[in-house]
Amino acid sequence: GRPLFPTTLISSLQREINRDAPIWDFISEDTIWSCTTCGACVKACPVYIRHTDYIVDARRALVMNMKLDERKNALLLSMSSYDNSFGMSNDNRNSWLSEAGLKKASEIRMVENLLWIGCMGSFDPEARDIVRNFVEILRKAGVIDSYAYLGEEETCCGDPARRLGEESKFQDLAIKNIEIFKKYGVKTIVTICPHGFNTFKNEYPKIDGSFSGIKVKHYVEVIKELIDAGRIKPEASKEVFVIHDPCYLSRHNGIVEPQRSIIRSFAELREPRRSGGNTFCCGAGGSNYWYEVPEKTKISHIRFRELQDTGASSIVVLCPFCNAMLNDASAVLSDGKVKVKDIAEVVNESIK
């Protein structure tokens, strides 16, 4: 029920592209802001049109002409003033991780594995629990000493700025972050958020070619490696799970098997109607998490019902944004009876 129809958008561009008029004269601003950049239209297109590229370009035009509402302006102001999307000071950012046994990059100088916490993991309480569970897994596996975090030197990866159309801020953040990675000789970056994963893996190498020498992993890949190596062993569970695949992990980057292998190693897994590379968006992508979009039914509600229909007792998520969106949907549609759990929480709870 959103105003965005990808086919109509492309047809309008084709018809009007030579007109000497701004894009918002023939495509509504609501249409342009409705996109979650989930990529479903790109994957479905039989002639390989990359609709989201045109949409992000249109957003850049809107940003340049200051055609932004209060919430979008607030997000860009936060990123401009604080280099993060929450508008909070980076002083003592994630200092609690030192108490959890994780070393700070500035203490060890050369970093083998950098744990990138991200803005959600740093400032959102629920997302911080995801980080806690993953760090505890690293501790139980006996590999925590090979990881470090940046603390107050960590800023935003730049994903919200680029999706919103503020390209200059994205490039500014990317250049600063790349210099920090070089400073500490980072070999591998492990991210909690699929958006940061995609940004580092696919977009930073185009800013600085030397960045391609750094490995980028999502934390679900690390958990899978630890299980395969026998460093952690989840105990059998009678719980029934269903996985919600994040768009930026599964569709954009093809990572669909590690999470399934993990859950199947100790519990029953059921699949929703749309899963893996054909997943359905939670509604947060494309910076939609930060502002309101006109719609008849919330995307998160549609997705929650699909997952609930499997009869699984818990929904497994792999993204702090998906976690927030589906938890909200569960509270409204099931009074919280259907649990939404991050995969790090599920695995950590299953290890003695």
C-alpha positions as CSV (number, residue, x, y, z in Angstrom):
1,G,0.0,0.0,0.0
2,R,2.9,2.4,-0.5
3,P,3.0,4.8,-3.4
4,L,6.1,3.2,-4.9
5,F,5.5,1.0,-8.0
6,P,9.0,0.2,-9.5
7,T,7.7,-0.4,-13.1
8,T,5.7,2.9,-13.1
9,L,8.8,4.7,-11.7
10,I,11.0,3.5,-14.5
11,S,8.4,4.2,-17.1
12,S,8.0,7.7,-15.8
13,L,11.7,8.3,-15.9
14,Q,11.9,7.0,-19.5
15,R,9.1,9.2,-20.6
16,E,10.1,12.4,-18.8
17,I,13.9,12.2,-18.7
18,N,14.5,14.8,-21.4
19,R,12.2,17.3,-19.8
20,D,13.8,20.4,-18.4
21,A,12.1,19.9,-15.0
22,P,13.1,18.6,-11.6
23,I,12.3,14.9,-10.9
24,W,9.7,15.8,-8.2
25,D,7.6,17.5,-10.9
26,F,6.7,14.1,-12.4
27,I,7.5,11.6,-9.6
28,S,6.1,12.3,-6.1
29,E,8.5,12.8,-3.2
30,D,6.6,10.1,-1.2
31,T,7.3,7.6,-4.0
32,I,11.0,8.4,-3.9
33,W,11.2,8.1,-0.1
34,S,9.1,4.9,0.0
35,C,11.9,2.6,-1.2
36,T,13.5,0.4,1.5
37,T,16.3,-0.5,-1.1
38,C,15.5,-4.1,-0.3
39,G,16.4,-5.0,-3.9
40,A,13.4,-7.3,-4.6
41,C,12.5,-5.3,-7.7
42,V,16.0,-5.6,-9.0
43,K,16.1,-9.3,-8.5
44,A,12.7,-9.8,-10.2
45,C,13.4,-7.5,-13.2
46,P,13.8,-9.6,-16.4
47,V,16.0,-7.0,-18.1
48,Y,18.2,-6.3,-15.1
49,I,17.2,-2.7,-14.4
50,R,18.7,-1.5,-11.1
51,H,15.7,0.6,-9.8
52,T,17.3,1.4,-6.5
53,D,20.2,3.2,-8.2
54,Y,17.8,5.6,-9.8
55,I,15.9,6.1,-6.5
56,V,19.0,6.9,-4.6
57,D,20.0,9.4,-7.3
58,A,16.6,11.0,-7.0
59,R,17.1,11.3,-3.3
60,R,20.4,13.0,-3.8
61,A,18.5,15.7,-5.9
62,L,16.0,16.1,-3.1
63,V,18.8,16.5,-0.5
64,M,20.6,19.0,-2.6
65,N,17.4,21.1,-2.9
66,M,16.7,20.8,0.9
67,K,13.4,18.9,0.2
68,L,13.5,17.1,3.5
69,D,11.1,16.7,6.4
70,E,12.0,17.2,10.1
71,R,13.0,13.6,10.7
72,K,15.3,13.3,7.7
73,N,16.8,16.6,8.6
74,A,17.4,15.4,12.2
75,L,19.1,12.3,10.9
76,L,21.5,14.2,8.7
77,L,22.1,16.8,11.5
78,S,23.0,13.9,13.9
79,M,25.5,12.5,11.4
80,S,27.0,15.9,10.7
81,S,27.4,16.8,14.3
82,Y,28.2,13.5,15.9
83,D,29.2,11.1,13.1
84,N,26.5,8.7,14.2
85,S,22.8,8.3,13.5
86,F,21.7,8.7,17.1
87,G,22.9,12.2,17.7
88,M,24.9,11.1,20.8
89,S,28.4,11.8,21.8
90,N,31.0,9.1,20.9
91,D,32.8,9.7,24.2
92,N,33.3,6.4,26.0
93,R,31.5,4.7,23.2
94,N,31.1,0.9,24.1
95,S,33.5,1.2,27.0
96,W,31.6,-1.6,28.7
97,L,33.2,-4.0,26.2
98,S,36.5,-3.8,28.1
99,E,34.7,-5.1,31.2
100,A,33.4,-7.9,29.0
101,G,36.9,-8.9,28.1
102,L,37.3,-7.3,24.7
103,K,40.5,-5.3,24.1
104,K,40.5,-1.8,22.7
105,A,42.3,-1.3,19.3
106,S,44.4,1.6,20.8
107,E,45.8,-0.8,23.4
108,I,47.1,-3.4,21.0
109,R,47.9,-1.3,17.9
110,M,47.7,-4.2,15.3
111,V,44.2,-5.6,15.0
112,E,43.6,-9.1,13.6
113,N,39.8,-9.1,14.0
114,L,38.0,-5.8,14.5
115,L,34.5,-6.1,15.9
116,W,32.5,-3.3,14.4
117,I,29.6,-2.6,16.8
118,G,27.7,-0.1,14.6
119,C,25.4,2.8,15.7
120,M,22.5,0.5,16.7
121,G,24.7,-1.8,18.7
122,S,26.3,1.1,20.4
123,F,23.3,3.2,21.4
124,D,20.2,1.0,21.2
125,P,19.7,-1.1,24.4
126,E,18.2,-4.1,22.6
127,A,20.8,-4.1,20.0
128,R,23.5,-3.9,22.7
129,D,22.2,-7.2,24.0
130,I,23.0,-8.7,20.6
131,V,26.6,-7.5,21.0
132,R,26.8,-8.9,24.5
133,N,25.7,-12.3,23.4
134,F,28.1,-12.4,20.5
135,V,31.0,-11.3,22.7
136,E,30.1,-14.0,25.2
137,I,30.2,-16.6,22.4
138,L,33.7,-15.4,21.5
139,R,34.7,-15.8,25.2
140,K,33.2,-19.3,25.5
141,A,35.0,-20.3,22.2
142,G,38.3,-19.1,23.6
143,V,39.0,-16.6,20.8
144,I,38.1,-13.3,22.4
145,D,41.8,-12.3,22.6
146,S,42.0,-12.1,18.8
147,Y,39.3,-9.5,18.7
148,A,39.3,-5.7,19.4
149,Y,36.9,-2.8,19.2
150,L,37.4,0.9,18.4
151,G,35.5,2.6,21.2
152,E,35.2,6.3,20.7
153,E,37.1,6.1,17.4
154,E,34.2,4.2,15.9
155,T,31.6,6.3,14.0
156,C,28.9,5.5,11.5
157,C,29.7,3.2,8.5
158,G,27.8,5.7,6.4
159,D,25.0,3.5,5.2
160,P,22.1,5.8,6.4
161,A,23.7,8.8,4.8
162,R,24.1,7.1,1.4
163,R,20.6,5.6,1.3
164,L,19.1,8.9,2.3
165,G,21.0,10.6,-0.6
166,E,23.7,12.5,1.4
167,E,26.6,11.2,-0.7
168,S,29.1,13.7,0.6
169,K,28.7,12.7,4.2
170,F,28.9,9.0,3.2
171,Q,32.2,9.6,1.5
172,D,33.5,11.7,4.4
173,L,32.8,8.9,6.8
174,A,34.1,6.2,4.5
175,I,37.5,8.0,4.1
176,K,37.8,8.6,7.8
177,N,37.0,5.0,8.7
178,I,39.4,3.6,6.1
179,E,42.2,5.7,7.6
180,I,41.5,4.2,11.0
181,F,41.5,0.7,9.7
182,K,44.9,1.4,8.1
183,K,46.2,2.9,11.3
184,Y,45.5,-0.4,13.2
185,G,46.5,-2.7,10.4
186,V,43.0,-4.3,10.5
187,K,42.9,-7.7,8.7
188,T,39.3,-8.7,9.2
189,I,36.2,-6.6,10.1
190,V,33.3,-8.5,11.8
191,T,30.0,-6.6,11.7
192,I,26.8,-7.0,13.8
193,C,24.7,-5.2,11.2
194,P,24.1,-6.4,7.6
195,H,24.0,-2.8,6.4
196,G,27.5,-2.2,7.7
197,F,28.5,-5.5,6.3
198,N,27.3,-4.6,2.8
199,T,28.7,-1.1,3.0
200,F,32.2,-2.3,4.0
201,K,32.2,-5.3,1.6
202,N,30.8,-3.7,-1.5
203,E,31.1,0.1,-1.3
204,Y,34.3,0.9,0.6
205,P,36.6,-0.8,-2.0
206,K,35.2,1.7,-4.6
207,I,36.3,4.6,-2.3
208,D,39.8,3.2,-1.7
209,G,41.0,0.2,-3.7
210,S,43.4,-0.9,-0.9
211,F,40.4,-1.6,1.3
212,S,39.7,-4.8,-0.8
213,G,42.6,-6.4,1.1
214,I,40.5,-6.4,4.3
215,K,38.1,-9.3,4.9
216,V,34.6,-8.4,5.9
217,K,32.4,-10.9,7.8
218,H,29.0,-10.9,9.3
219,Y,28.9,-12.3,12.8
220,V,26.7,-15.3,11.7
221,E,29.6,-16.4,9.5
222,V,31.9,-16.4,12.5
223,I,29.4,-18.3,14.7
224,K,29.2,-20.9,12.0
225,E,33.0,-21.2,11.8
226,L,33.2,-21.7,15.6
227,I,30.6,-24.5,15.5
228,D,32.3,-26.2,12.6
229,A,35.7,-26.0,14.4
230,G,34.2,-27.5,17.5
231,R,35.0,-24.5,19.6
232,I,31.3,-24.2,20.7
233,K,28.6,-26.8,20.7
234,P,25.0,-25.8,21.1
235,E,22.9,-28.3,23.0
236,A,19.8,-29.9,21.4
237,S,16.6,-27.8,21.9
238,K,13.0,-28.7,21.5
239,E,12.2,-25.2,20.4
240,V,11.0,-24.5,16.9
241,F,12.5,-21.6,15.0
242,V,11.9,-19.6,11.8
243,I,14.6,-17.4,10.3
244,H,13.9,-13.9,9.0
245,D,16.6,-13.2,6.4
246,P,17.8,-9.6,6.3
247,C,17.6,-8.1,2.8
248,Y,21.2,-6.8,2.9
249,L,22.6,-10.1,4.1
250,S,20.6,-12.6,1.9
251,R,19.4,-10.9,-1.2
252,H,22.2,-8.3,-1.6
253,N,25.1,-10.6,-0.5
254,G,23.8,-14.2,-0.9
255,I,24.4,-15.3,2.7
256,V,21.6,-17.7,3.5
257,E,23.2,-21.0,4.5
258,P,25.3,-20.2,7.7
259,Q,22.2,-19.3,9.7
260,R,20.3,-22.3,8.6
261,S,23.2,-24.6,9.3
262,I,23.5,-23.2,12.8
263,I,19.9,-23.6,13.8
264,R,19.5,-27.1,12.3
265,S,22.5,-28.2,14.2
266,F,20.5,-28.2,17.5
267,A,16.8,-27.4,16.8
268,E,13.9,-27.7,14.3
269,L,13.8,-25.0,11.6
270,R,10.7,-24.0,9.6
271,E,10.8,-21.8,6.5
272,P,8.4,-19.0,5.8
273,R,6.8,-18.5,2.3
274,R,9.5,-16.0,1.4
275,S,12.9,-16.8,2.6
276,G,16.6,-16.7,1.7
277,G,17.3,-14.6,-1.3
278,N,13.6,-14.2,-1.8
279,T,13.1,-12.7,1.7
280,F,10.5,-10.0,2.5
281,C,11.8,-6.7,4.0
282,C,11.2,-5.8,7.6
283,G,10.6,-2.2,6.5
284,A,13.7,-0.5,8.0
285,G,16.0,-0.5,5.0
286,G,16.8,2.5,2.9
287,S,17.0,4.6,6.1
288,N,13.2,4.1,6.4
289,Y,13.8,3.2,10.0
290,W,14.4,6.9,10.7
291,Y,11.2,8.5,9.2
292,E,7.6,7.8,8.5
293,V,6.4,6.4,5.1
294,P,2.7,6.6,4.0
295,E,1.4,3.0,3.8
296,K,-1.9,1.1,4.3
297,T,-0.2,-1.8,6.2
298,K,3.1,-1.7,8.0
299,I,5.7,-3.8,6.2
300,S,6.9,-5.2,9.5
301,H,3.3,-6.4,10.2
302,I,3.1,-8.2,6.9
303,R,6.4,-9.9,7.4
304,F,5.6,-10.8,11.0
305,R,2.4,-12.6,10.0
306,E,4.3,-14.6,7.4
307,L,6.8,-15.7,10.0
308,Q,4.0,-16.3,12.6
309,D,2.1,-18.5,10.1
310,T,4.9,-21.1,10.2
311,G,3.8,-22.0,13.7
312,A,7.4,-21.5,15.0
313,S,7.7,-20.5,18.7
314,S,10.5,-18.0,18.0
315,I,11.6,-15.8,15.1
316,V,15.4,-15.7,14.6
317,V,16.8,-12.4,13.3
318,L,20.3,-11.5,12.2
319,C,20.1,-7.7,12.2
320,P,19.5,-5.1,14.9
321,F,17.1,-3.2,12.7
322,C,15.1,-6.3,11.9
323,N,15.1,-7.1,15.6
324,A,13.6,-3.7,16.4
325,M,11.0,-3.8,13.6
326,L,9.8,-7.4,14.3
327,N,9.8,-6.9,18.1
328,D,7.4,-3.9,17.6
329,A,5.2,-6.0,15.3
330,S,5.1,-8.9,17.8
331,A,4.1,-6.5,20.6
332,V,1.1,-5.2,18.5
333,L,0.0,-8.5,16.7
334,S,0.7,-11.2,19.3
335,D,1.1,-9.3,22.6
336,G,4.7,-10.4,22.6
337,K,3.8,-14.1,22.7
338,V,5.8,-14.9,19.6
339,K,9.4,-14.3,20.6
340,V,11.9,-12.5,18.4
341,K,15.5,-13.5,19.2
342,D,18.8,-12.6,17.7
343,I,20.8,-15.6,16.5
344,A,23.6,-14.8,18.9
345,E,21.2,-14.9,21.8
346,V,19.8,-18.2,20.6
347,V,23.2,-19.8,20.3
348,N,24.6,-18.3,23.5
349,E,21.7,-19.6,25.5
350,S,22.2,-23.1,24.0
351,I,25.9,-23.4,25.1
352,K,26.7,-24.6,28.6
